[in-house]
Amino acid sequence: MSELKAAGVPSEMKPAFESAEEKIKNFFSDITMIPEQGRIQVNGTRFMWTQARGLAMTFRNSVTEIFGEKGSDQILYRFGQALGRNEAKAFHERFGLTDPVERLAAGPVYFAYSGWAFVDILPSSAPRPDEDYLLTYRHPGSFEAEVFLSDKITTSHPVCFINAGYSSGWCAESFNIPLDAREVSCAAAGDEHCTFIMTHSSKMLERQERFRELLQQKPATEITAEELL
């Protein structure tokens, strides 16, 4: 197989991601523009192109005007989560994926090929089919943070709610367990990385706080799963 390009992963997860990349690379190799029908098809599946700013800023601002900032954050997150679950289900069925890790692996690769962000999975990850599920990762090039940065808009808190929701939705569908993700540092808020933690919904609060504490003590790449579980 070719060298993995569409995600950064620990060595033990690499085979599953190499297989996923081969499938999704082939999927995106067949793009047909049919302007006379107002259609874009990727391997027979209808897609719609839109500028990243439309979701990251215009949609966000419109929802914030109605529901306020906290309400907007929740709506963006739940929108991303529903979208992630729906697209994961479609890809699992299309490629006949049944193993949870292989189903998970398709998500970050698809994420990269469709322009959302690159996914760099950190060593402290331990994706398990129970309450000890743990995924820590970064999103270099997050489309949400990038729009804030390019527009020179300052923020005091993370903004990648669609990213967080999408990834948790995809992985929840892959493992068939309730999962949530939270961004603990964000490039749009002046941090070096957009860094996330995903875990079983019942364990999110305690593990999110623990992850934040550890990030103040050492780099994310040196944190272990044992320290978080």
N, C-alpha and C positions, 0 to 999 in steps of 0.2 A: 504493500500500500504506500501511497505518497505520504510525504511528511505532513503532519498535522499543522494546518494554517489558521483554521477558523475558531480556535479556542486554546486557552492555556490550561492544562490539567496536570494533576499529580500522575506519576508514572503508572500507578496501578489502574488508573482509569483510562489510560491512553488507547488501548485496543478498542474499547467501545466507542470512543470518540472518532477514531480513524475510520471505523465502519460507518458511523453516522455521516462523517464528512463526505465519504465516497457517494453515499446515497443522495445527499442533499446537493452536492456539487452537480451530480447528474440531473437532478430535478431542475435546477436553475440553468442548465445548459440549453433548455428549450423555451425560449421566450418569443412570443409572437405578438406583434402589434397589429391591431385590426381597427384603425381609426374610423373606418366607414361604419363600424358597428359600435363604436365607443367602447372597445374591449381591449384589455391586455391579458394574455393567457400565458401562464407559466406551467408547462407540461400539462396543458389542458385545463388547469385550474384558473378561474378568473381572479385577477389581482387589480388593485387600484393604486397608482402612484400618488403620493401627496408629499408636500414639503414637510420636513421635520418641524419647522416652526409652527405649522398648523396645529399639531398635537401638543407640542411642548409649550407653546405660548398662547395662541389664539383660543384653543379649546379650554386651556387652563383659565385664562382671563374671563372667558364667557361664563364658565361654571362658577368662578369665584364671585362674580357680580351678583349671582343669584343666591349662592349657598354660603358665602364667606370662605375664608382661607382654609379653615379646618374641614369644612364640608367639602370643599373642592378637592383637598388632598385625599379624602376618603373615596370620593367618586372616581378620581383618576386611578387610584389603587384598585378599586373593585372593577373598573372597566378593564384595566390591564389584566387582572386576574381571570376574568371571564373570557377575555380574548385568548390568553395563554392556554386555558383549559380546552377551549374549543379547537384551537389549532393543533394542540398536542393530540387530541383524540383523532382528528383527521389524519395526521401524519402516522400515528401508531397503526391505524387501520390500513392506510395506503401501503406501508412498508411491512406490515405483518409483524410489528414489534411487540414482544410479550415480556421480555426480561426488563425489570424496572430500571436498571442502570443503562441499558441500551435505549430505553424510551426516554430517560432523562437526557442522555447524550445528544439526542437529536435536537433538543431545545436550544442549547447555546450555539450549536452550529447553524441552525436555521436562523437564530437571532442575528448572527454575524452576516449571513448571506442576504438577509432581508433589510439590513441597514440600521438595526436598532442600536447595537453596541457590540463590541468584542467582549467575551466573557473569559475571565482569568480566575479559575477555581483555585482556592488556596489550600495549603497542606492540611489545615485543621478540619477539612471536610470529611464527613463520615455519613454518606447517604444510606440510611437503614430504613426498613419498612415498619417502623414503630416510633414510639415517643422519643427515641434517641437519634432520630434523623437530624443531621446537621450538614449544612452547606454554607461555607463562607467563600465569598468571591468578590471580584472587582469588575466594574464595567468601564474599561478604558473606552473613550469615545462615546459615552452615553449621549444619545441624541437630545435628551432633556437638558442635561448639564451644559452641553455644547452650545445650545441656543442661548442660554443665560449668559455664558461667557462671551460669545460672539457679539451679543447685544450690549455687553458691559452692564448687565443688570446684577446688582449685588443682593445677596440673600443671606440670612443668618442661620438657615436650616437646610437640610437636604431637600431636593426637589424632584428626585427621580422616582416618583410614585408609580408611573405607568410601567417603568422598568421593573420595579420591585414586584408589582402585582403580576405582570406577565410571567416572570420567572417562577413565582410561587404557584401560579395556576398551572403552568406546564408540569412542574415537578409533582404537584398534588395529583394531577391526572396520571402521571407516570407511576407513582407508588400507591395510589388509591388510599391516601391518608390525608387528614387536614393539615395543610402547611401554610405558613405565612412568612413573609420576608420583610425586613426593615433595612433601610439605608442608614448606616451609622456614621459615615463621613461622605462628603460630597464636594466635588471639584467646584461646583457653582457657589458653594459656601466658603471657598478659600482653602479647602483641604487638598492634599496631594492627590487623593484617589476617591472615586466613588466606590465605597466599600459596603457590602451587604452581608447580613446573616439571615439564613432561612432555617427554620426548625419547625417542629410540631407546634401547632397553634397553642396548645396548652402550656408549652414551655417557653414561649416567645419572650415574655417580659423579663424573666430572670436571666435567660441566656443573652439577650440583647444588652442588658446592663453589664453582665460579666464581660462580654466582648468589648464594650466600650472601655471598661476598666483596664483590660489587658492591653488594648491599643495605646493606652497612655504610658504603658510600661515598656513595650517593645514592638518591633515591626510585626505586621499581620502575618508575614511569612514565617515567623518564629513561634507563633501560637499553635498549640496542639489541640486536637479534639478532646483529649482527656481533661484539659483545663476548662473546657466549656461545658462538658456534659456532667 
